[in-house]
Amino acid sequence: MAGKNGACLIALALLLGACSSRIALNEASFPIQDLPGQHLVQTPVAYSFAPGFAKQNAQIACSLGVNYTTDLGASAEERLQQAIHSSFAHAQQETPTPHGYTLALSLQTADEQVSVKGGMWDNKYTVDTTLKGTVQVLNAQGRPVQVVPITGQGSNTVAGSCGALKRAMVQASEKAVAQIGNDFVAKVANGHVLN
């Protein structure tokens, strides 16, 4: 009977001990100079983000009852704003321009997956982060001209405990966020979509 009670107490302790931790990404880890840029586009553009873009996040549970949540949407939105302003000489948020284009950005996927390989003393965590979005280009009359897919991928492997899992999530997420900004510049600004 004591074994059954002990198991119940452990389960209850784990249930009560479960906590959640938000992971803020370090914007300085993907500075604007990392963006590829062949030229500054002179075409006037307005841009907007789909409702809920910044609220998308990914969550991974650690075996010790800790849930880590990464704010992927907010970081991707910040990175894309940096990419837009570093690529277009005349860019403004929300206000359509009478002689330019509007960029409508949406984020369909903000996902993190973890694989765990158990070891004798610690675990090896591999985190894969995926961001998938689109940029819909509208002309001055509001008609669609083109839809450009943009993506960001990041992966990182770290050995250790739950703290190591958190580090792997941060590094994989920051790579994915940096890459989605670079993908925007390569496909939209340098891809001559608006010229």
C-alpha positions in Angstrom: 0.0 0.0 0.0 2.9 2.4 0.8 4.2 1.9 -2.8 0.8 3.0 -4.2 0.6 6.0 -1.9 4.2 7.0 -2.7 3.4 6.9 -6.5 0.4 9.1 -5.9 2.4 11.6 -4.0 5.1 11.7 -6.7 2.4 12.2 -9.4 0.8 15.0 -7.4 4.1 16.7 -6.8 4.8 16.6 -10.5 1.4 17.9 -11.3 1.7 20.8 -8.8 5.3 21.4 -9.6 4.7 21.9 -13.4 5.4 25.4 -14.4 5.6 27.5 -17.5 8.5 29.7 -18.7 8.4 32.1 -21.6 11.5 32.4 -23.7 12.3 35.8 -25.1 14.6 35.8 -28.1 17.6 38.1 -28.2 17.1 40.6 -31.1 20.8 41.4 -31.0 21.6 37.8 -32.0 20.3 38.6 -35.5 21.5 42.2 -36.2 20.3 44.0 -39.4 23.7 43.8 -41.0 23.2 40.1 -41.4 20.6 40.7 -44.1 21.6 40.3 -47.7 20.9 43.4 -49.7 21.9 44.1 -53.3 20.1 47.4 -53.6 17.7 49.7 -51.8 14.3 49.5 -53.6 12.9 52.9 -54.3 9.3 51.7 -55.0 7.0 53.0 -52.2 5.5 50.2 -50.1 3.1 49.9 -47.2 3.1 46.8 -45.2 0.8 45.0 -42.7 0.9 41.9 -40.6 -2.1 39.5 -40.4 -4.1 39.6 -37.1 -2.5 37.3 -34.6 0.9 37.2 -36.4 2.8 38.4 -33.3 0.9 36.1 -30.9 2.0 32.8 -32.5 4.3 30.8 -30.3 5.6 27.2 -29.8 5.7 25.2 -26.6 7.8 22.3 -25.6 7.4 20.4 -22.3 10.5 19.2 -20.4 10.4 15.9 -18.6 10.7 17.7 -15.2 7.3 19.3 -15.6 8.5 22.6 -17.1 6.8 24.0 -20.2 8.9 26.4 -22.3 7.1 28.8 -24.7 9.0 30.6 -27.4 7.5 33.8 -28.7 8.2 33.1 -32.4 5.6 35.4 -33.9 6.6 38.5 -32.2 10.3 38.0 -33.0 9.6 37.1 -36.6 7.4 40.2 -37.0 10.3 42.4 -35.5 12.8 40.7 -37.9 10.6 41.2 -40.9 10.1 44.9 -40.0 13.9 45.3 -39.9 14.1 43.5 -43.3 11.5 45.8 -44.9 13.1 49.0 -43.6 16.6 47.9 -44.7 15.4 47.0 -48.2 12.9 49.7 -49.1 13.7 53.4 -49.1 10.0 54.4 -48.7 8.2 51.9 -46.4 5.5 52.6 -44.0 3.3 50.4 -41.9 -0.5 50.1 -42.5 -1.0 53.2 -44.8 -1.4 52.2 -48.4 0.4 54.4 -50.9 -1.4 55.7 -54.0 1.4 54.9 -56.4 3.1 51.9 -54.7 2.5 48.4 -53.4 1.1 46.9 -50.2 2.8 43.9 -48.6 0.5 41.8 -46.6 2.5 39.4 -44.4 1.1 36.3 -42.7 2.6 33.5 -40.7 1.0 30.0 -41.2 3.5 27.9 -39.3 5.4 28.6 -36.1 6.5 25.2 -34.8 9.2 23.7 -32.7 9.9 19.9 -32.4 12.3 18.3 -30.0 13.9 14.9 -30.1 15.5 13.5 -26.9 18.3 11.0 -26.8 18.8 9.7 -23.3 22.3 9.3 -21.9 23.7 7.9 -18.7 24.1 11.3 -17.0 22.1 13.7 -19.1 19.9 13.9 -22.2 20.8 15.2 -25.7 18.1 17.5 -27.0 17.7 18.4 -30.7 15.3 21.2 -31.4 14.1 22.0 -34.9 12.2 25.3 -35.4 10.2 26.0 -38.5 8.6 29.3 -39.6 6.5 29.4 -42.8 4.7 32.5 -44.1 3.6 34.4 -47.2 3.9 37.9 -48.5 1.0 38.9 -50.6 1.9 41.8 -52.9 -1.0 44.1 -53.8 -0.8 46.9 -56.4 -2.1 50.4 -55.8 -5.6 49.3 -56.7 -5.5 46.6 -54.1 -5.3 43.7 -56.6 -3.0 40.8 -55.9 0.1 40.8 -58.0 2.0 37.9 -56.5 2.2 35.7 -53.4 5.7 34.9 -52.2 6.4 32.1 -49.7 9.0 32.9 -47.0 10.5 30.4 -44.6 12.9 30.2 -41.7 14.5 27.0 -40.4 16.7 26.5 -37.3 18.2 23.5 -35.5 20.4 23.0 -32.5 21.5 20.1 -30.4 22.6 20.5 -26.7 23.3 18.0 -24.0 22.1 18.5 -20.4 18.9 18.9 -18.4 15.9 21.2 -18.9 18.2 24.2 -19.0 19.9 22.7 -22.0 16.6 22.2 -23.7 15.8 25.9 -23.2 19.2 26.9 -24.7 18.6 24.6 -27.7 15.1 26.2 -28.2 16.6 29.7 -28.1 19.4 29.0 -30.5 17.2 27.1 -33.0 14.5 29.8 -32.8 17.0 32.7 -33.4 18.3 30.9 -36.5 14.8 30.4 -37.9 13.9 34.1 -37.2 17.1 35.4 -38.8 16.5 33.2 -41.8 12.9 34.3 -42.5 14.1 37.9 -42.6 16.9 36.9 -45.1 14.4 34.9 -47.1 12.1 38.0 -47.4 15.0 40.1 -48.7 16.2 37.5 -51.2 12.7 36.8 -52.6 10.9 40.1 -52.3 13.5 42.9 -52.3 16.3 41.3 -54.3 13.9 39.2 -56.3 12.6 42.2 -58.3 9.0 41.4 -57.4 8.2 45.2 -57.3 10.3 46.4 -60.1 
